[in-house]
Amino acid sequence: MTALDASLQDALGRAAVSHRKLIIASFEPLDQSSHWLNELVSFKTEGSALEMSVAILALRSTDADVAASLSAQAVLSPLPALDVTADNYVTELVAFSDTAHILEPLWARFDAEELTAQDLIYFPRGHPILIRGIGAWLARRPQTLRPSVFFRIIGDELTDLDTGRYRARAALYRLACSDLGTRPGQERVFFLVNSKAKARTVSRVCRRRPFMMQHHFGRTFNGEQDETPATPTIYVHLNNRSGALAENLGEIVQRVARAEPSVRFLVKAPAKFADSIARVKRKAASYVEIISHEQSVEDYFTNLTRSSLVWLAYEAQPYKALTSGAFTEAASLGKPVIVPQGTWMAEKIAEGYGV
């Protein structure tokens, strides 16, 4: 898969002609095991290849080594949480109306970059304060000094991952987009999505046309890809949404091993499943290798290449809305991927993007 949809790729290409700028402002926590990090690596690599000047702004709390690996400036303050419920809706609405000042330091930094209509700003995740704020910022700039601005809407901003229902805070997105729609320069703002389901949701809530962008692929692995291992090897990728699959992992791998005694497992799991992993070690140590959850990008891709196939041991419901960086990375390496039915990953396999 490509890291950028054709519409964004074309915009990057046009901007690169005059060596223009790409500014990425990421308000998401970055660490070695984060797909947010992989995405930023990908954008930085591709922007630089197009001879663009790429600047990445990250949270002040970002680890110094992680920031240095991206040449990122750790200058951003966290955005306010959107804890909107039916009970506190009016209170949160009043608070939201008084947030314009929060991002003034960011707009001042953008002003200092002397951006023009040939430049781009990218926010890896949408937020109503950002959406409304960027509209006001663009409106006060001359037309020739308004860059193109892209927001990616990824998963749980508008809908509850467990139920699929709209969240109360979706109302703040609608308000922000309504405000944006009244501003000069609003035509310079674009919403990007990775799935048809998310496109429908964004259209209904934000009343703006979203554009499809293929999932990012942050591969920086430069080694030779291994041939398919002679011993069948299953890479098991667990995350915080793996639920019962993680709890029952020991029994699952034992059943597979009984059916195919030569099989081996590489298991990557977050710390919350430490007890389950301990049980796996006790019962199946001879054919299971536990991989550290905290890996460098290089080590992560090296381990993926060691596998015959990749099992994304996820609960299905959240991935009706969420996308998966691990799926994109495994499929891009040519690995067959086991995924739950009825998910974004299954949809991509049906479309021919994976096996």
C-alpha positions as CSV (number, residue, x, y, z in Angstrom):
1,M,0.0,0.0,0.0
2,T,1.1,3.5,-0.6
3,A,1.5,5.8,2.4
4,L,-0.5,8.7,0.8
5,D,-3.6,8.8,-1.2
6,A,-3.2,10.1,-4.7
7,S,-4.8,13.5,-3.8
8,L,-2.3,14.1,-1.0
9,Q,0.5,12.7,-3.1
10,D,-0.3,15.1,-6.0
11,A,-0.4,18.0,-3.5
12,L,3.0,17.0,-2.2
13,G,4.4,16.7,-5.7
14,R,3.2,20.2,-6.7
15,A,4.6,21.7,-3.5
16,A,7.9,20.0,-4.0
17,V,8.5,21.8,-7.3
18,S,9.5,24.9,-5.4
19,H,10.8,23.1,-2.3
20,R,8.0,24.0,-0.1
21,K,7.2,23.0,3.4
22,L,5.3,20.2,5.1
23,I,4.5,20.9,8.8
24,I,3.2,17.9,10.8
25,A,1.7,18.7,14.3
26,S,1.2,15.4,16.2
27,F,-0.6,15.6,19.5
28,E,-0.4,11.8,20.0
29,P,2.1,10.2,22.4
30,L,5.1,8.7,20.6
31,D,7.1,5.7,21.6
32,Q,9.1,2.9,20.0
33,S,6.1,0.6,19.7
34,S,3.7,3.3,18.4
35,H,2.3,3.3,14.9
36,W,2.1,7.1,15.3
37,L,5.9,7.0,15.2
38,N,5.9,4.7,12.1
39,E,3.6,7.1,10.3
40,L,5.8,10.2,11.0
41,V,8.9,8.3,9.8
42,S,7.0,7.5,6.6
43,F,5.9,11.1,6.0
44,K,9.3,12.5,6.8
45,T,11.0,10.1,4.4
46,E,8.5,10.7,1.6
47,G,8.4,14.5,2.1
48,S,12.2,14.6,2.0
49,A,12.3,12.5,-1.1
50,L,10.1,15.1,-2.7
51,E,12.6,17.7,-1.7
52,M,10.3,19.3,0.8
53,S,11.3,20.9,4.0
54,V,9.7,18.7,6.6
55,A,9.1,19.9,10.2
56,I,7.6,17.7,12.9
57,L,6.1,19.2,16.1
58,A,5.5,16.7,18.9
59,L,4.3,16.8,22.5
60,R,6.7,18.3,25.1
61,S,6.5,14.9,26.9
62,T,8.0,13.0,24.0
63,D,11.1,11.0,24.9
64,A,14.3,12.9,23.8
65,D,15.7,9.9,21.8
66,V,12.4,9.4,20.0
67,A,12.2,13.1,19.2
68,A,15.8,13.0,17.9
69,S,15.1,10.1,15.7
70,L,12.5,12.2,13.8
71,S,14.4,15.5,14.2
72,A,11.1,16.6,15.9
73,Q,10.6,19.7,18.0
74,A,9.0,18.7,21.3
75,V,7.0,21.9,21.8
76,L,3.3,21.0,21.9
77,S,1.0,21.0,24.9
78,P,-1.7,18.3,25.2
79,L,-5.1,19.1,23.9
80,P,-8.0,19.2,26.4
81,A,-9.8,15.9,26.8
82,L,-13.3,15.7,25.4
83,D,-15.2,14.1,28.3
84,V,-18.6,14.9,26.9
85,T,-21.7,12.9,28.3
86,A,-25.4,13.5,28.1
87,D,-25.2,14.8,31.7
88,N,-22.4,17.4,31.3
89,Y,-23.1,18.4,27.6
90,V,-24.0,22.0,28.4
91,T,-21.0,22.5,30.6
92,E,-18.6,21.0,28.1
93,L,-20.2,23.1,25.3
94,V,-19.6,26.3,27.3
95,A,-16.0,25.2,28.0
96,F,-15.5,24.4,24.3
97,S,-16.6,27.9,23.3
98,D,-13.8,29.4,25.4
99,T,-10.9,27.4,23.9
100,A,-9.7,29.7,21.2
101,H,-6.7,30.9,23.2
102,I,-5.3,27.4,23.8
103,L,-3.7,27.1,20.4
104,E,-2.4,30.7,20.0
105,P,1.3,29.4,20.5
106,L,0.8,26.9,17.7
107,W,-0.6,29.6,15.3
108,A,2.3,31.8,16.2
109,R,4.7,29.1,15.3
110,F,2.9,28.5,12.0
111,D,3.1,32.3,11.3
112,A,6.8,32.2,12.0
113,E,7.2,29.6,9.2
114,E,6.0,32.1,6.7
115,L,3.8,29.5,5.0
116,T,2.2,30.1,1.6
117,A,-0.5,28.5,-0.5
118,Q,2.1,26.0,-1.8
119,D,2.8,24.6,1.7
120,L,1.0,21.9,3.7
121,I,0.0,21.3,7.3
122,Y,-0.9,17.8,8.4
123,F,-2.6,16.8,11.7
124,P,-2.4,13.0,12.2
125,R,-5.7,13.1,14.2
126,G,-8.7,15.3,14.2
127,H,-9.8,17.4,17.2
128,P,-12.7,19.9,17.3
129,I,-10.5,22.6,18.9
130,L,-7.9,22.2,16.1
131,I,-10.6,22.2,13.4
132,R,-12.3,25.3,14.6
133,G,-8.9,27.0,15.4
134,I,-7.4,26.3,12.0
135,G,-10.4,27.9,10.4
136,A,-9.9,31.1,12.4
137,W,-6.2,31.1,11.7
138,L,-6.6,30.6,7.9
139,A,-9.3,33.3,7.8
140,R,-7.0,36.0,9.1
141,R,-4.3,35.3,6.5
142,P,-4.2,36.6,3.0
143,Q,-5.5,34.1,0.3
144,T,-2.0,33.6,-1.1
145,L,-0.6,32.7,2.4
146,R,-3.1,30.0,3.2
147,P,-1.5,26.5,3.1
148,S,-3.5,23.3,2.5
149,V,-4.4,21.7,5.8
150,F,-5.2,17.9,6.2
151,F,-6.8,16.2,9.2
152,R,-6.9,12.4,9.5
153,I,-10.0,11.0,11.2
154,I,-8.9,7.6,12.4
155,G,-11.4,5.7,14.6
156,D,-12.9,6.6,17.9
157,E,-13.2,10.4,17.6
158,L,-16.9,10.2,16.6
159,T,-18.1,6.7,17.4
160,D,-17.8,4.4,20.3
161,L,-15.6,1.4,19.3
162,D,-17.5,-1.1,21.4
163,T,-21.1,-0.2,20.3
164,G,-20.6,1.7,17.0
165,R,-22.9,4.4,18.2
166,Y,-22.1,8.1,17.9
167,R,-20.3,9.6,20.9
168,A,-21.7,12.7,22.7
169,R,-18.5,14.6,21.7
170,A,-19.4,14.2,18.0
171,A,-21.6,17.3,18.6
172,L,-18.4,19.3,19.2
173,Y,-17.0,18.1,15.9
174,R,-20.2,19.2,14.1
175,L,-20.0,22.6,15.8
176,A,-16.4,23.0,14.9
177,C,-17.0,22.1,11.3
178,S,-20.0,24.4,11.1
179,D,-17.8,27.3,12.3
180,L,-15.1,26.2,9.8
181,G,-17.6,26.3,7.0
182,T,-18.3,30.0,7.6
183,R,-14.6,31.1,7.4
184,P,-12.7,32.4,4.4
185,G,-10.1,29.8,3.5
186,Q,-12.2,26.8,4.6
187,E,-11.8,25.3,1.2
188,R,-8.1,24.8,2.1
189,V,-9.1,22.2,4.8
190,F,-9.4,18.5,3.9
191,F,-10.5,15.5,6.0
192,L,-8.8,12.2,5.3
193,V,-10.1,8.7,6.2
194,N,-8.9,5.1,5.8
195,S,-12.2,3.3,5.4
196,K,-15.6,3.6,3.8
197,A,-17.3,3.2,7.1
198,K,-15.4,6.2,8.5
199,A,-16.1,8.2,5.4
200,R,-19.8,7.8,6.0
201,T,-19.5,8.8,9.6
202,V,-17.4,11.9,8.9
203,S,-19.8,13.0,6.1
204,R,-22.8,12.7,8.5
205,V,-21.2,14.4,11.5
206,C,-19.0,17.0,9.9
207,R,-21.0,17.7,6.7
208,R,-17.8,17.8,4.7
209,R,-16.6,15.4,2.0
210,P,-13.8,13.2,3.3
211,F,-11.1,11.9,1.0
212,M,-9.7,8.3,1.1
213,M,-6.1,7.9,2.0
214,Q,-4.4,4.6,2.0
215,H,-3.0,3.6,5.3
216,H,0.4,4.8,6.2
217,F,3.3,2.3,6.0
218,G,6.3,3.5,8.1
219,R,8.8,1.0,6.9
220,T,12.4,2.0,7.3
221,F,13.8,-1.5,7.3
222,N,16.6,-1.8,4.8
223,G,17.7,-5.3,5.3
224,E,17.0,-8.2,2.9
225,Q,13.7,-9.8,3.5
226,D,14.0,-13.4,4.6
227,E,12.6,-16.2,2.6
228,T,9.6,-17.9,4.1
229,P,11.0,-19.8,7.1
230,A,11.4,-23.6,6.7
231,T,9.7,-24.0,10.0
232,P,6.2,-22.7,10.1
233,T,6.3,-19.5,12.2
234,I,3.3,-17.5,13.3
235,Y,3.8,-13.9,14.4
236,V,1.2,-13.2,17.1
237,H,0.4,-9.5,17.5
238,L,-1.6,-8.7,20.6
239,N,-2.7,-5.2,21.7
240,N,-4.8,-3.7,24.4
241,R,-8.0,-4.7,22.4
242,S,-7.1,-8.4,22.2
243,G,-9.4,-9.3,25.1
244,A,-10.3,-13.0,25.4
245,L,-7.8,-14.0,22.7
246,A,-4.9,-12.8,24.9
247,E,-6.4,-14.5,28.0
248,N,-6.7,-17.8,26.2
249,L,-3.5,-17.6,24.2
250,G,-1.8,-20.5,26.0
251,E,-4.6,-22.9,25.1
252,I,-4.8,-21.6,21.5
253,V,-1.1,-22.1,20.7
254,Q,-1.1,-25.6,22.3
255,R,-4.0,-26.7,20.1
256,V,-2.2,-25.4,17.0
257,A,1.0,-27.1,18.1
258,R,-0.8,-30.4,18.6
259,A,-2.1,-30.2,15.0
260,E,1.3,-29.1,13.6
261,P,4.1,-30.1,15.9
262,S,6.8,-28.2,13.9
263,V,5.1,-24.8,14.3
264,R,6.8,-22.0,16.2
265,F,5.3,-18.7,17.6
266,L,6.7,-15.2,17.9
267,V,4.5,-13.4,20.4
268,K,4.4,-9.6,21.0
269,A,2.1,-8.4,23.7
270,P,1.5,-5.3,25.8
271,A,2.3,-5.3,29.6
272,K,-1.4,-5.6,30.6
273,F,-1.3,-9.3,29.5
274,A,1.8,-10.2,31.6
275,D,-0.1,-12.9,33.4
276,S,-1.3,-14.6,30.2
277,I,2.3,-14.4,28.8
278,A,3.6,-16.0,31.9
279,R,1.2,-18.9,31.5
280,V,2.2,-19.3,27.9
281,K,5.9,-19.5,29.0
282,R,5.2,-22.2,31.5
283,K,3.1,-24.4,29.2
284,A,4.6,-23.8,25.7
285,A,8.2,-22.5,26.2
286,S,9.6,-25.0,23.7
287,Y,7.8,-23.5,20.7
288,V,7.0,-19.9,21.8
289,E,9.4,-16.9,21.7
290,I,8.3,-13.8,23.5
291,I,9.2,-10.5,21.7
292,S,9.6,-7.3,23.7
293,H,6.7,-4.9,23.3
294,E,9.2,-2.0,23.1
295,Q,11.1,-2.5,19.9
296,S,13.0,-0.3,17.6
297,V,11.5,0.1,14.1
298,E,14.3,-2.0,12.7
299,D,13.7,-4.9,15.2
300,Y,10.0,-4.7,14.6
301,F,10.3,-5.3,10.9
302,T,13.1,-7.8,11.3
303,N,10.7,-10.0,13.5
304,L,7.9,-9.6,11.0
305,T,10.1,-11.0,8.2
306,R,10.9,-14.1,10.3
307,S,7.3,-15.2,10.1
308,S,5.4,-17.4,7.7
309,L,2.1,-15.6,8.6
310,V,0.9,-13.0,10.9
311,W,-2.0,-13.3,13.3
312,L,-3.6,-10.1,14.5
313,A,-5.3,-11.4,17.7
314,Y,-7.8,-8.6,18.0
315,E,-11.4,-8.4,19.1
316,A,-13.5,-7.6,16.0
317,Q,-15.9,-4.9,17.2
318,P,-13.4,-2.0,17.6
319,Y,-11.9,-2.7,14.1
320,K,-15.2,-2.0,12.4
321,A,-14.1,1.6,12.8
322,L,-10.4,1.4,13.5
323,T,-7.7,0.7,11.0
324,S,-4.5,-1.3,11.7
325,G,-1.0,-0.3,11.1
326,A,0.2,-3.8,11.8
327,F,-2.0,-5.2,9.1
328,T,-0.6,-2.7,6.6
329,E,3.0,-3.4,7.5
330,A,2.5,-7.2,7.4
331,A,0.6,-7.1,4.1
332,S,3.2,-4.8,2.6
333,L,5.9,-7.4,3.4
334,G,3.8,-10.0,1.6
335,K,2.8,-11.9,4.7
336,P,-0.5,-13.7,4.9
337,V,-2.5,-12.2,7.7
338,I,-5.2,-13.7,10.0
339,V,-7.8,-11.1,11.0
340,P,-11.3,-11.1,12.4
341,Q,-14.2,-11.1,10.0
342,G,-16.3,-7.9,9.5
343,T,-13.3,-5.5,10.2
344,W,-11.4,-2.9,8.2
345,M,-8.6,-5.5,7.8
346,A,-11.0,-8.1,6.3
347,E,-12.4,-5.4,4.0
348,K,-8.8,-4.6,2.7
349,I,-8.1,-8.3,2.1
350,A,-11.4,-8.5,0.1
351,E,-10.2,-5.5,-2.0
352,G,-7.0,-7.3,-2.8
353,Y,-4.6,-5.4,-0.5
354,G,-3.6,-8.6,1.5
355,V,-3.9,-12.3,1.7
